[in-house]
Amino acid sequence: MWTLPYAPHPDYGLFKAELYARIDPRFRAFFPARVKADIRLDEIDWGGVSVNGIPPLRSPQTIPAAQAGWLRDGHLVFGILVNGEARAYPKRILAWHEMATDRLGGIDLTIVYCTLCGTVIPYESGAGGRRFTFGTSGLLYRSNKLMFDEETRSLWSALEGRPVVGPLAGSGLRLPFHSVVTTTWGEWRRDHPSTTVLSLETGYERNYAEGTAYRDYFATDRLMFEVPTNDTRLKNKSEVLVLRAEILGKDAKPVAIAVERLRREPVFAFDAAGRRFVVVTSPGGANLVYERGTHSFAPQRADAGIRDTDGRRWRTLPDALVSETGARLARVPAHRAFWFGWIAQHPDTLLFK
């Protein structure tokens, strides 16, 4: 059906509203009469839960690193640093909630984790001079989470941070986003000794043991929900590091780099959209992207010290790659995703595999 031309009946949105309202009456608000939409309504799926049936964490309790004795060094965390304030969001907690509305470095954030497509993105909670309170709609688009704002009940793409269905569709609003790294707790704590971390006291009864949430889904390459096309250059759930088109410049194509390649080449230089970049991957798996300008880097082991091709030493800082001579290369925001989820919505992506 998705390969056919899209020419929906004018009341198709109302049909979806009445259909989904039999699951949860709150779905009806997402599809008012003659609803505006930037995506195909027939590609919106019910994800198996009610509105906020996967409960977001609201201003979650945090604790200092020294009090998180339940976290082992090898456990996975999503590390975020904003205006000098660091916080770790353990995968074992965030996977049960898929969203956390938090404040970090003086900025209100909505951290969205689409477990189905393997993407964590820390968005600012406002755009265009407006602040929004986001929740989980229970709906999906191409196996990607659709969130909603409580103020207008518009549906937003969690992958792109923009409204795609409802009153705000077509408004041009887009949420600013911040860098995030997937790494181990031991490495994050070592590199950010003043970090805080989510507490197990979330207010919900869940099995927050490492690897429990979505264990079966993560263990195979099978999808839970269909997407229109599959790109077999990588396996469905191969992780890629993504540089979004809006970061690269006008008319640029997004870039995806296979995380497995970054493990093999922890100092990886590449060019895209007329700009030159280098990715430094730590032993714990954190991928940091910098714009390298006129500097050149050959493949090497990052843990042995980074050198450019002129022999100068460089060290990684949270916001820059800094040489022994004081030159600074600015960090570029990036995040990970499962290959199938990213390419389904960005088929023009430039892939480094």
Secondary structure, DSSP 8 states (H G I E B T S, - for coil): -TTS-----TTHHHHHHHHHHTT-GGGGGGS-TT--BSS-GGGEEE-SS-TTSS--EES--EEEGGG-TT--TTSEEEEEEETTEEEEEEHHHHHHHSEEEEEETTEEEEEEEETTTTEEEEEESEETTEE--EEEEEEEETTEEEEEETTT--EEETTTTEEEESTTTTS-----B---EEEEHHHHHHH-TT-EEE-S--SS-----TT-TTHHHHHSS--SS--S---TTS-TT-EEEEE-HHHH-TT---EEEEHHHHHH-SEEEEEETTEEEEEEE-TT--EEEEE-TT----S--GGG-EE-TT--EEEE-SSEEEETTS-EEEEE--EEEEHHHHHHH-TT-EEE-
